[in-house]
Amino acid sequence: MLKIGLGAPQYGLFTGPSAISGFAASVEAIGFDSLWVGDRALVPTRPRDPCPGGGPVPEGFRNFLDPIATLSFLAHATRRLRLGTSTLNAPFYSPLLLARSLASVDILSEGRLDIGFGLGWSSDEYEAIGVPWRGRGARLEEILDVLEHVWSGSSAGYEGALWTIPGAHLETLPVQRPRPPVLLGGFTPATLERVGRRADGWAGVALPVPQLAHVISQIRQIAEANGRDPDALRTVVRVNPVVTAEAAPGDAVPHRGTVLQVSDYLLAAHAAGGDEVLVDLQQTARSTEELTDLARRFHELLRKG
């Protein structure tokens, strides 16, 4: 059965506590399966790197809430919804502190956390945080190693290329064992290899359906080559549409189009192998009421199939 997720209020107009809790309660009652937060550190005035999809960074991204703090708030505001990161730019963070923060969210949500990790796209953010842009893939690999070590509950020390952790009692452990599901975002060959080799799934994006099916097939083949069960991996397909009243040209969908056009794309993505779809409406809605109404309309069409 198709799982249906939403971008959680976190950006632009939707950063107030009542907007977040009210929207979360409404969409949980509607029947959505999950809410997801993103990760921004800054929006450069003169970016060195192009924004994915082209064009300038949306103005709404200039005002954003911290993803971990938002997830903790959502854990209190909801009872059933899965809570995820789509995606958390893992190299921004110390893995030991990241392990503590994510385990805390899993504890506070009683085991409802899904972790999506990415590498980000802005070298300006890396520079501002003080993390090298080069080698970020290898950095992610070791972050995953550290998380597995810390969450194993072992008191033994860890020594890697980038981090050394002394023997210690690390008992803040996630409810989900051995850890919450970890999805990885991106679609470079190195990323797809990493997904198939060690992740629980792919945090996908709205590619053309034939390309999407090809990427999912590649990940499954890599998983099988590494002795893993490809059927155990998940794919979550994300789209951030500008919803229009009039039908958009076919080549603009799903990035722009009516609720019906975007829903049809998401159903096709599900048929191509996507287990879950994620719609973020914060760049198109202009009020919490509109955000909730659009969410309801998407849910009705996607549930009908």
C-alpha positions in Angstrom: 0.0 0.0 0.0 1.3 3.5 -0.9 2.5 5.5 2.1 1.8 9.2 1.9 4.0 11.8 3.6 4.2 15.6 3.8 6.8 18.2 4.4 6.4 19.4 8.0 5.8 23.2 8.6 9.3 24.5 9.1 10.0 27.3 6.5 8.9 30.7 5.6 5.4 31.5 6.8 5.0 28.2 8.7 7.4 28.6 11.6 5.0 29.4 14.5 4.3 26.7 17.1 0.5 26.9 16.6 0.9 26.5 12.8 3.1 23.5 13.3 1.0 21.7 15.9 -2.3 22.5 14.3 -1.2 21.3 10.9 0.3 18.1 12.4 -2.9 17.3 14.2 -5.0 18.0 11.1 -3.0 15.8 8.8 -2.7 13.0 11.3 -6.5 13.0 11.5 -6.8 13.1 7.7 -4.8 9.8 7.6 -1.3 10.8 6.4 1.5 8.4 7.2 4.5 10.7 7.9 5.9 14.2 8.3 9.4 15.2 7.2 11.8 18.1 8.0 14.6 19.5 5.9 18.0 21.0 6.8 19.3 24.5 5.9 22.1 26.4 7.7 22.0 29.6 5.6 20.9 31.0 2.2 23.9 32.8 0.6 23.3 36.1 -1.1 25.8 35.2 -3.8 25.7 31.4 -4.0 28.7 29.6 -5.5 26.6 26.5 -6.3 23.3 26.3 -8.3 20.2 25.4 -6.4 18.9 21.9 -7.4 16.4 22.3 -10.1 17.8 25.6 -11.2 16.8 29.1 -10.4 17.3 31.0 -7.1 16.8 29.5 -3.7 13.1 30.1 -2.8 12.6 33.1 -0.5 10.8 30.9 2.0 14.1 29.1 2.7 15.5 32.3 4.2 13.5 31.6 7.4 13.8 28.1 8.8 13.7 26.2 12.0 16.2 23.7 13.2 15.2 20.2 12.0 15.9 18.3 15.3 14.1 20.9 17.4 11.1 20.7 15.0 11.1 16.9 15.1 11.0 17.0 18.9 8.1 19.4 18.8 6.3 17.2 16.3 6.9 14.2 18.6 4.8 15.9 21.2 2.2 17.2 18.8 1.4 13.8 17.2 0.7 10.2 18.3 0.9 8.0 15.2 2.7 9.8 12.3 6.2 8.7 11.4 8.7 11.6 11.7 11.6 11.9 9.3 14.4 14.0 7.9 14.4 14.6 4.2 17.2 15.1 4.3 19.6 16.0 7.2 23.0 17.1 5.8 25.0 14.6 7.9 28.5 16.1 7.4 27.4 19.3 9.1 27.3 17.5 12.4 29.5 15.8 15.0 28.4 12.1 14.8 28.5 11.6 18.6 26.2 14.5 19.1 24.1 13.5 16.1 23.7 10.1 17.7 22.5 11.7 20.9 20.0 14.1 19.2 18.5 11.4 16.9 18.2 8.9 19.7 16.4 11.5 21.8 13.9 12.1 19.0 13.3 8.4 18.7 12.8 8.1 22.4 10.4 11.1 22.6 8.4 9.9 19.7 8.3 6.3 21.1 10.0 4.9 18.1 8.6 6.8 15.1 11.8 8.3 13.6 13.0 7.8 10.0 16.4 9.2 9.3 17.2 10.5 5.8 20.8 11.7 5.3 22.2 13.7 2.4 25.4 15.6 1.6 23.8 18.9 0.8 24.5 21.0 -2.3 25.9 24.3 -1.0 29.6 24.6 -0.5 28.8 28.0 1.2 27.1 26.2 4.0 30.1 23.9 4.5 32.5 26.8 4.6 30.3 28.7 7.1 30.0 25.6 9.4 33.7 24.9 9.2 33.5 21.4 7.5 35.5 20.5 4.4 33.5 20.3 1.2 36.0 17.8 -0.3 35.7 14.3 1.1 32.1 14.7 2.2 31.1 11.2 0.9 33.9 9.6 3.0 32.8 11.7 5.9 29.2 10.4 5.6 30.5 6.8 5.6 32.3 7.3 8.9 29.4 9.1 10.4 27.3 6.0 9.6 30.0 3.9 11.3 30.0 6.0 14.4 26.2 6.0 14.7 26.2 2.2 14.5 28.9 2.0 17.1 27.3 4.4 19.5 23.8 2.9 19.1 25.1 -0.7 19.6 25.3 0.1 23.3 28.9 -1.1 23.4 31.2 0.6 26.0 34.2 -0.1 23.8 36.1 2.8 22.2 35.9 3.7 18.5 38.8 4.9 16.3 38.4 6.0 12.7 40.0 8.2 10.2 38.1 11.3 11.4 36.9 10.6 14.9 38.1 8.9 18.1 35.7 8.1 20.9 37.1 6.7 24.2 35.5 3.8 25.9 32.4 5.1 27.5 28.9 4.3 28.8 26.7 5.5 25.9 23.2 4.4 27.0 21.0 7.0 25.3 19.8 4.4 22.7 17.0 4.7 20.2 13.8 2.8 20.8 14.0 1.1 17.4 16.6 -1.6 17.4 19.3 -1.9 16.2 18.6 1.7 15.0 15.9 3.8 13.3 15.7 3.2 9.5 18.4 5.2 7.6 17.7 6.4 4.1 20.3 8.1 1.9 19.5 10.9 -0.6 21.2 11.7 -3.9 21.5 9.9 -7.2 25.2 10.0 -8.1 26.8 6.5 -8.7 28.6 6.7 -5.4 25.4 7.5 -3.5 23.4 4.7 -5.2 26.2 2.2 -4.3 26.1 3.4 -0.7 22.4 3.0 -0.5 22.5 -0.6 -1.9 25.4 -1.5 0.3 24.4 -0.2 3.7 21.3 1.9 3.9 17.7 0.9 4.6 16.5 2.8 1.5 16.7 5.7 -0.8 15.4 9.2 -0.2 14.6 9.9 -3.8 13.6 12.9 -5.8 11.1 13.6 -8.5 12.9 12.3 -11.6 11.2 11.4 -14.8 9.4 8.1 -14.2 11.6 6.0 -16.5 14.7 7.4 -14.9 13.2 6.8 -11.4 12.5 3.2 -12.3 16.1 2.8 -13.5 17.6 4.2 -10.4 15.4 2.0 -8.1 16.5 -1.0 -10.2 20.1 -0.1 -9.9 19.8 0.1 -6.1 18.2 -3.3 -6.0 20.9 -4.8 -8.1 23.6 -3.3 -5.9 21.9 -4.6 -2.7 21.7 -8.1 -4.2 25.3 -8.0 -5.2 26.2 -7.2 -1.6 24.2 -10.1 -0.2 21.2 -8.0 0.9 17.5 -8.5 0.3 16.5 -5.8 -2.2 12.8 -6.2 -1.1 13.8 -4.9 2.4 14.8 -1.5 1.0 12.4 1.5 0.9 12.1 4.3 -1.6 10.6 7.6 -0.6 10.0 9.9 -3.6 9.9 13.6 -2.8 8.4 16.5 -4.8 8.2 20.2 -3.9 5.5 21.3 -6.4 4.2 24.8 -7.2 0.5 23.9 -7.4 -1.5 25.7 -10.1 -5.1 26.2 -10.8 -4.7 25.6 -14.5 -3.0 22.5 -16.1 0.8 23.0 -16.6 2.7 21.7 -19.7 3.6 18.0 -19.3 7.3 18.7 -19.1 6.8 21.0 -16.1 5.1 18.2 -14.0 5.6 17.3 -11.2 7.5 20.5 -10.3 4.6 22.6 -11.4 1.0 21.5 -12.1 -2.5 21.0 -10.7 -3.2 18.7 -7.7 -4.4 16.1 -10.2 -1.3 16.4 -12.4 1.1 16.1 -9.4 -0.9 13.2 -7.9 -0.9 11.3 -11.2 2.9 11.7 -11.3 3.2 10.4 -7.7 1.0 7.4 -8.5 3.2 6.6 -11.5 6.3 6.9 -9.3 4.6 4.4 -6.9 4.0 2.0 -9.8 7.7 2.4 -10.8 8.8 1.2 -7.3 8.3 4.1 -4.9 7.0 2.8 -1.6 6.2 6.2 -0.2 5.7 9.7 -1.6 6.5 12.9 0.1 4.8 16.2 -0.9 6.2 19.5 0.5 3.7 22.3 -0.1 5.4 25.1 1.8 6.6 26.9 -1.3 3.1 27.1 -2.8 0.7 27.6 0.1 0.2 31.1 1.5 -1.5 30.2 4.8 -1.8 27.3 7.2 -5.4 26.9 6.0 -4.3 26.6 2.4 -1.5 24.2 3.4 -4.0 22.0 5.1 -6.6 22.2 2.3 -4.0 21.3 -0.4 -2.8 18.4 1.8 -6.4 17.1 2.1 -6.9 17.2 -1.7 -3.6 15.4 -2.4 -4.5 12.7 0.2 -8.0 12.1 -1.4 -6.5 11.6 -4.9 -3.5 9.5 -3.8 -5.7 7.2 -1.6 -8.1 6.6 -4.4 -5.1 5.6 -6.6 
